Amino acid sequence: MTQVMKGVRVLEVAQFTFVPAAGAILADWGADVIKIEHPVRGDTQRGFVNLGGIAVNPLRSPFVEHPNRGKRSVGVDISTPEGMEVIYELARTADVFLTNYLPSQRQKMKFDIEHIRAVNPKIIYARGSAYGDKGPERDTGGFDGTAFWSRSGIGHTMSPPELGGPLAQAIPAFGDSIGGMNIAGGIAAALFHREKTGAAVELDVSLLSTAWWASGTSIDMGIDTGKVMRNRMPSAGGNPGNPLAGNYTTSDGGTINLCVLTPGPLIRDTFTHLGIPEAADDPRFADAKALMQHWKEAGELIAEAFRKQPFEYWRQHLKTMKGQWAPVQSLLDIATDEQALANDMLFEVEASDGGAPIKLVRGPVQFNHAPVQTTRAPQASEHTEIVLMELGLEWDRIEKLKASGAIA
């Protein structure tokens, strides 16, 4: 594996998924990520044993493994002066300080940028927040369900008006994981800038800005035209104006998504693959303009063709079609997708419970075609002693810090 961040040390004082996901990506890339956790309860997210009605094994929890694989965990009570001294000593050795605590909390416990820069002027200070580090709501907390999905407009846009209300976010940590990747990219740029200029910067990524970037085309269009697209109720058939784009139902209830956005030169090839080559000779469908005008009639022919064969037939048969299409899959289906697996989109780590290895999704960036090689998420405070000894702390001091409850 190409460890592009080898030699970089990240000090992470954060909980849940949004900012820790950035640490996970950096760890995947080879950074030494030290995760600070409460010495008794650990990261609050370790307590999540049920989400959306699905119970998980705490020793194999995706809520812990996904955003924390590859890290080392050090238990420190940052609410104590002794604990903060340990944080400062760790910060002196770090390249990056990573946090998602609110401004008021950072100030109260003295690990805001001025406190960390006082012990390490060259450290990259990276913040993740719900709504940004400026403005009247900079001290307002939030999750991706509030900031990324609801307030941003994504939930509204994804919900058909006929429903009478917004759909709930069905993917845990959806915006968190995207935002974490944004933070990791920002940190990489900041490290590059420091290498070139010697100047350390601070950086911010919010869940709201993550959602706005992901929705940028629609937001820009809405600002310019006063109109935005909304999702439609599910239906089989072509999209209005283009029958070669839409969801079509197979004989066994599966769905194939056609997405031939420039149908003109692909009309004959598409109809031939659908088993209705004669449709390409019909004046109503022979060129793009006619096809757009008679999209309903063409859509009915295409729908009828798809209903004659099962999902797996179409999945194999359409592989030689020139236009774009995709099988509509579930998040379980994709875990066995041949193309995804060929590109190393899953990797394995050992499990804390001693059971079968845990399969995890890799980050979207791959270096030199190499798969991810990393370790499982640490157990809470698992590496406290070894990391502090690496810092040069004497064993007597470690014992005193433990006895006072400042560390685990």
C-alpha positions, 0 to 999 in steps of 0.5 A: 500500500502507498502510504502518502501520509506516512510520517504525519501525526494527527491528534484527534480530539473529536467524537461521532463520525464527521471529524473522526471519518477524516482521521480514518481516511488519513490513517488509511493513507498512512498517518499516525492518528492518535484518537483522544477518548474519555478515559471511562466512557470513550467516544460517545458513539461507542454507546450506539448499539441500535440505530434504525432498529438494527442492533449491532455488536459493540465489538464489531460496531460499524459506528466505531470501525468505519470512522476509527480504523487504523488509529491509536486510542489514548484515554485522557480526561480533557476537562482536567488541567492534568489531562490538558497538559497531556494534550499539549505534550501530544500536540507538540509532536503532531502535525495536525490537530483535528476537532469537532468540539464547539467553540465554547467547549474548546475555549472552556477546556483550553484547546482552541487554536490559540492554546494549541498554537501556543505549544506548536506554532506550526500545527495545522488546526482543522475544525469540523462543525455543523454550520461553520465557524463564523456567524451567529450559529457558530456555537450551535451543534448538529448532526448530518441529519440536521445540518446536511440533510434537513437544513441544507435542502437535500432532504426537501429536494429528495422528497417528492412533493406528493409525499406531503413531507420530507423523507428521513435520512436512511443512511447513517453518517451519510453527510458525515462520511462525505464531510470527513473526506472533505476535511482529509482533502483540506488537511492534505492541501494544508500540509502541502502549503506548509511544506512549500511555504512554512506557513501553518493554516487553520481550516474549516469544513461544515456539514452545511457547506458539505451539503451545499457543495454536493448540491452545488449545481442545483443551488446555483441553478436555483439562485439563477433561475428561481427554480430547482428540481425535485425528486419524483414519485417512483414509477417505471418508464422513461423520463419526460422528454427522453424515453432512453433515460428512466427506470424500467421494471424487469419480469421478476420485479427488478429495475434497470436504470437507462441513462442515455442522455444523448440518445441521437447516435445511440437510438438504433443500438439501444433498441437493438439491445432491447430486442426491438430493432424495428423501433429504430426505423419508426419515424416517430423514434428515428432521430433525437427530435422525433424521439423527444416528441414521442417519448411516451410511446417509445417509453411504452415499447421499452417498458414492454421489452424489459418486462419480457426478461428477468433482471439478471438477463438484462444485467448480462445482456446490456453489457455490450450496449453503447449507451449508459445504464445501471442495475438498481441495487441495494446497499447489500447488493453492492457488497458483492458487486464484481466491479466494486470488488475488483477495485478493492472497495472493501477491505478486511480488519481483524475483529475485537471479538475474535470472530470473522474479519470485519469488512469495511468500505475504503475511502474513494481515493486509491493510490497506485491501484493498491488496496487499503491495509490497516488495522481495526478501530482501537478499543477505548484507551487501548494505546494510552500507555504506549503512546505516552511512553513514546512521548518520554513520560516517566512511568511514575508520572503515568501512574500518578495521572492514572490515579488522578483519573486524568488518563485511562 
